[in-house]
Amino acid sequence: MNDRKAKTIVGFLPLFLSLAAFSVSGVTKHKAEHENNYMVTSAQLFLNSLDANLREQAMFPFESDERFDWHYVPRSREGIPFKDMNEKQRQTAYALLRSALSSQGYEKATGIIQLEGILREVEGRGSGDTFRDPERYYFTIFGTPSNEKPWGWRIEGHHLSLNFSSVTNQLVATTPAFMGANPAEVPTGSRKGWRVLKDEEVLARALLHSLDPSQRARAIISEDAPSDIITGTDRKADLESSVGLSATEMSNEQRAILMDLIETYIHNNDDSIAHGQFKRIRNSGTEK
């Protein structure tokens, strides 16, 4: 098989999909409340930095259908893009992003934003192009940031969609969450060789290479990559059937790689949330 040809491994896909449904139940109440308080404060500082017009542009009711209209393609969005912010507003926007992510997650998210400018150069679009534009990443607030009432927020643009929701003083959802990289490896220029999502790619390939022919036959559902994520941006990640290679059918060494890969994704979130999520997976019997 040509490993440079895109393939899809689904033996552990149901486990990844289950992460999208994770709540704060795997985290102590104290940690959840601490994380939410920090995020509430950061969101309030962001909103306070905006004038009345921008604040109105940024805010939607928590029950708004806009909260469910997420995507990861280059397009216009509701909310406020970086290009409409002054320096102080940008700083508070980045502080809000930092409040939700670990140091590695923040580095990846901001790296993906930088890649948009690099992709514009790679494609020869010119400095004035607005299709590939690192300034077109939007911040949107749903509801009023509070420790008592439901609220949430989103940062979104090409190859990046991070959504966070809080209810009654606890961060309860960190999904949908999408990070992508194009180019996967920067081909030229001062950042030549840079791979924003290197860890994910290296571990996924290591897991693929560790499978014997029988395991590969079950794990790979197509020699050709699908046109998009299998379940797209549907609100329900629903597969017609459960196919692939189960973690319980892997060797100890293979499961160790799988757990490292899962941990890499989970630890993009703030540590107080990530530790609880990963503990929940370990306690589920995946490693047995």
C-alpha positions as CSV (number, residue, x, y, z in Angstrom):
1,M,0.0,0.0,0.0
2,N,1.1,3.5,-0.6
3,D,0.9,5.3,2.7
4,R,1.1,8.7,1.1
5,K,-2.3,7.9,-0.3
6,A,-5.0,9.0,2.2
7,K,-6.6,6.2,4.1
8,T,-9.2,6.1,6.9
9,I,-8.7,4.0,10.0
10,V,-12.0,3.4,11.8
11,G,-11.2,0.8,14.4
12,F,-10.8,3.5,16.9
13,L,-13.1,6.0,15.2
14,P,-16.0,5.2,17.6
15,L,-13.7,6.0,20.5
16,F,-12.8,9.4,18.9
17,L,-16.4,10.1,18.2
18,S,-17.2,9.4,21.9
19,L,-14.9,12.3,22.8
20,A,-17.4,14.6,21.1
21,A,-20.0,13.6,23.6
22,F,-17.8,14.0,26.7
23,S,-19.1,16.2,29.4
24,V,-17.5,17.5,32.5
25,S,-18.6,14.4,34.4
26,G,-15.0,13.0,34.1
27,V,-13.6,16.1,35.9
28,T,-13.9,17.1,39.5
29,K,-16.5,19.8,40.2
30,H,-13.9,22.1,41.7
31,K,-11.7,21.9,38.6
32,A,-14.6,22.5,36.3
33,E,-15.8,25.5,38.2
34,H,-12.3,26.9,38.3
35,E,-11.9,26.5,34.6
36,N,-15.3,28.1,33.9
37,N,-14.6,31.1,36.2
38,Y,-11.4,31.8,34.3
39,M,-13.2,31.5,30.9
40,V,-16.1,33.7,32.1
41,T,-13.7,36.4,33.2
42,S,-11.8,36.2,29.9
43,A,-15.0,36.4,27.9
44,Q,-16.2,39.4,29.9
45,L,-12.9,41.2,29.3
46,F,-13.2,40.5,25.6
47,L,-16.8,41.8,25.4
48,N,-15.9,44.9,27.5
49,S,-13.1,45.7,25.0
50,L,-15.7,46.1,22.2
51,D,-17.8,49.1,21.4
52,A,-21.6,48.7,21.2
53,N,-21.7,47.9,17.5
54,L,-19.1,45.2,17.7
55,R,-20.6,43.8,20.9
56,E,-23.9,43.4,19.1
57,Q,-22.2,41.8,16.2
58,A,-20.4,39.3,18.5
59,M,-23.3,38.2,20.6
60,F,-26.1,35.7,19.9
61,P,-28.7,34.1,22.2
62,F,-27.5,30.8,23.6
63,E,-30.6,29.2,22.0
64,S,-29.7,30.6,18.6
65,D,-29.5,28.2,15.6
66,E,-26.2,30.0,14.8
67,R,-24.6,28.0,17.6
68,F,-25.1,24.8,15.6
69,D,-23.9,26.3,12.2
70,W,-20.3,25.3,12.5
71,H,-17.8,24.5,9.8
72,Y,-14.1,24.5,9.0
73,V,-14.0,25.8,5.4
74,P,-13.0,29.3,4.3
75,R,-16.3,31.3,4.3
76,S,-17.9,34.4,5.9
77,R,-19.2,33.8,9.4
78,E,-21.2,35.5,12.1
79,G,-19.2,37.1,14.9
80,I,-16.2,39.4,14.8
81,P,-13.1,38.6,12.7
82,F,-9.6,39.6,13.7
83,K,-9.6,42.2,10.9
84,D,-12.3,44.2,12.6
85,M,-10.5,44.3,16.0
86,N,-8.0,46.8,17.3
87,E,-4.8,45.6,19.1
88,K,-6.4,45.6,22.6
89,Q,-9.4,43.7,21.3
90,R,-7.1,41.1,19.6
91,Q,-5.2,40.7,22.9
92,T,-8.4,39.9,24.8
93,A,-9.6,37.6,22.0
94,Y,-6.3,35.6,22.2
95,A,-6.6,35.6,26.0
96,L,-10.1,34.0,25.7
97,L,-8.6,31.4,23.4
98,R,-5.8,30.7,25.9
99,S,-8.3,30.3,28.7
100,A,-9.8,27.3,27.0
101,L,-6.7,25.5,25.8
102,S,-3.5,23.9,27.0
103,S,-0.2,25.4,25.9
104,Q,0.0,22.8,23.1
105,G,-3.6,23.4,22.1
106,Y,-3.0,27.1,22.0
107,E,0.1,26.7,19.9
108,K,-1.7,24.5,17.4
109,A,-4.7,26.8,17.1
110,T,-2.6,29.9,16.5
111,G,-0.3,27.9,14.2
112,I,-3.3,27.0,12.1
113,I,-4.2,30.6,11.8
114,Q,-0.7,31.4,10.7
115,L,-0.8,28.6,8.1
116,E,-3.6,30.5,6.3
117,G,-1.2,33.2,5.4
118,I,1.4,30.6,4.3
119,L,-1.2,28.8,2.2
120,R,-2.0,32.1,0.5
121,E,1.6,32.4,-0.5
122,V,1.9,28.8,-1.6
123,E,-1.1,29.2,-3.8
124,G,0.3,32.5,-5.3
125,R,-2.8,34.5,-4.3
126,G,-1.1,37.7,-3.4
127,S,-1.0,39.7,-0.2
128,G,-4.4,41.3,-0.8
129,D,-6.2,38.0,-1.2
130,T,-9.2,37.7,1.2
131,F,-10.0,34.0,0.5
132,R,-6.9,32.7,2.3
133,D,-6.8,35.2,5.1
134,P,-5.4,34.8,8.6
135,E,-7.6,37.8,9.6
136,R,-10.8,35.8,8.8
137,Y,-11.1,33.9,12.1
138,Y,-14.2,34.9,13.9
139,F,-15.1,35.0,17.6
140,T,-18.8,34.6,18.6
141,I,-20.4,34.6,22.0
142,F,-23.6,32.8,22.7
143,G,-25.6,34.0,25.7
144,T,-24.0,36.2,28.4
145,P,-20.8,34.9,30.1
146,S,-22.0,33.9,33.5
147,N,-21.5,31.4,36.4
148,E,-25.3,31.0,36.7
149,K,-26.7,30.7,33.2
150,P,-25.9,28.7,30.1
151,W,-23.5,30.4,27.7
152,G,-20.9,29.5,25.2
153,W,-18.4,30.8,22.6
154,R,-16.7,29.8,19.4
155,I,-13.6,30.7,17.4
156,E,-13.8,29.6,13.8
157,G,-12.2,29.9,10.4
158,H,-10.5,27.7,7.8
159,H,-9.3,24.5,9.4
160,L,-10.3,25.6,12.9
161,S,-13.5,25.4,14.8
162,L,-13.5,25.3,18.5
163,N,-16.7,25.5,20.5
164,F,-17.2,25.7,24.3
165,S,-20.4,25.6,26.3
166,S,-21.0,26.2,30.0
167,V,-24.0,25.5,32.2
168,T,-24.4,26.5,35.9
169,N,-20.8,27.3,36.7
170,Q,-19.3,24.3,34.9
171,L,-17.7,23.8,31.5
172,V,-19.8,21.0,30.1
173,A,-18.8,20.7,26.4
174,T,-15.7,21.3,24.4
175,T,-17.1,20.2,21.1
176,P,-17.5,20.4,18.1
177,A,-13.7,20.7,17.9
178,F,-11.8,20.6,14.6
179,M,-8.2,21.3,13.8
180,G,-6.7,20.8,10.4
181,A,-3.4,21.8,8.7
182,N,-2.8,22.9,5.1
183,P,-0.1,22.6,4.2
184,A,0.6,19.7,6.5
185,E,4.3,20.5,6.1
186,V,5.4,24.0,5.0
187,P,7.3,23.5,1.7
188,T,9.2,26.7,1.4
189,G,10.1,30.0,3.0
190,S,11.3,30.8,6.5
191,R,9.0,28.2,8.1
192,K,10.0,25.4,5.7
193,G,9.4,22.0,7.3
194,W,7.0,23.3,10.0
195,R,4.3,20.7,10.8
196,V,1.6,22.2,13.0
197,L,-0.1,18.8,13.6
198,K,3.0,16.7,13.5
199,D,2.3,14.7,16.7
200,E,-1.1,13.5,15.5
201,E,0.3,12.5,12.1
202,V,3.3,10.7,13.5
203,L,1.3,8.7,16.0
204,A,-1.4,7.8,13.5
205,R,1.1,6.6,11.0
206,A,2.9,4.6,13.7
207,L,-0.3,2.9,14.6
208,L,-1.1,2.1,11.0
209,H,2.4,0.6,10.4
210,S,2.1,-1.5,13.6
211,L,-1.0,-3.4,12.3
212,D,-0.5,-6.8,10.7
213,P,-2.2,-7.5,7.3
214,S,-5.3,-8.9,9.0
215,Q,-5.7,-5.9,11.3
216,R,-5.1,-3.5,8.4
217,A,-7.8,-5.2,6.3
218,R,-10.3,-4.4,9.1
219,A,-9.0,-1.0,10.0
220,I,-8.9,0.6,6.6
221,I,-12.3,1.2,5.1
222,S,-11.1,2.8,1.8
223,E,-7.9,3.0,-0.2
224,D,-9.1,6.5,-1.3
225,A,-9.8,9.3,1.1
226,P,-13.5,10.4,1.4
227,S,-14.3,13.8,0.1
228,D,-14.8,15.1,3.7
229,I,-15.1,13.9,7.2
230,I,-17.3,10.9,7.2
231,T,-20.1,12.5,9.2
232,G,-19.5,16.0,8.0
233,T,-20.8,18.8,10.3
234,D,-24.0,17.0,11.2
235,R,-25.1,17.6,14.8
236,K,-25.2,13.8,15.4
237,A,-22.1,11.8,14.6
238,D,-24.0,8.8,13.2
239,L,-22.3,5.9,11.4
240,E,-24.5,3.4,9.6
241,S,-22.5,0.5,11.2
242,S,-19.7,0.0,13.5
243,V,-16.8,-1.2,11.5
244,G,-13.0,-1.3,11.9
245,L,-10.5,-2.7,14.3
246,S,-11.5,-2.6,18.0
247,A,-8.9,-1.5,20.6
248,T,-9.5,-4.8,22.3
249,E,-8.2,-6.6,19.2
250,M,-4.9,-4.7,19.4
251,S,-1.7,-5.8,21.1
252,N,-0.5,-4.0,24.2
253,E,2.0,-2.1,22.1
254,Q,-0.6,-1.0,19.6
255,R,-3.0,0.1,22.3
256,A,-0.2,2.1,23.9
257,I,0.2,4.0,20.6
258,L,-3.6,4.4,20.3
259,M,-3.8,5.9,23.8
260,D,-0.9,8.3,23.1
261,L,-2.8,9.4,20.0
262,I,-6.0,9.9,21.9
263,E,-4.2,11.8,24.7
264,T,-2.6,14.1,22.1
265,Y,-6.1,15.2,20.9
266,I,-7.6,15.5,24.4
267,H,-4.7,17.5,25.8
268,N,-5.4,20.3,23.3
269,N,-7.9,21.3,26.0
270,D,-7.0,23.0,29.2
271,D,-5.3,20.5,31.5
272,S,-8.1,20.6,34.2
273,I,-10.5,19.3,31.6
274,A,-8.2,17.0,29.7
275,H,-7.0,15.0,32.6
276,G,-10.5,14.1,33.6
277,Q,-11.5,13.2,30.0
278,F,-8.4,10.9,29.6
279,K,-9.0,9.3,33.0
280,R,-12.5,8.4,31.9
281,I,-11.2,6.7,28.8
282,R,-8.6,4.7,30.7
283,N,-11.3,3.6,33.2
284,S,-13.5,2.4,30.3
285,G,-11.4,-0.7,29.8
286,T,-9.9,0.5,26.5
287,E,-6.4,-0.6,27.6
288,K,-7.4,-4.1,28.6
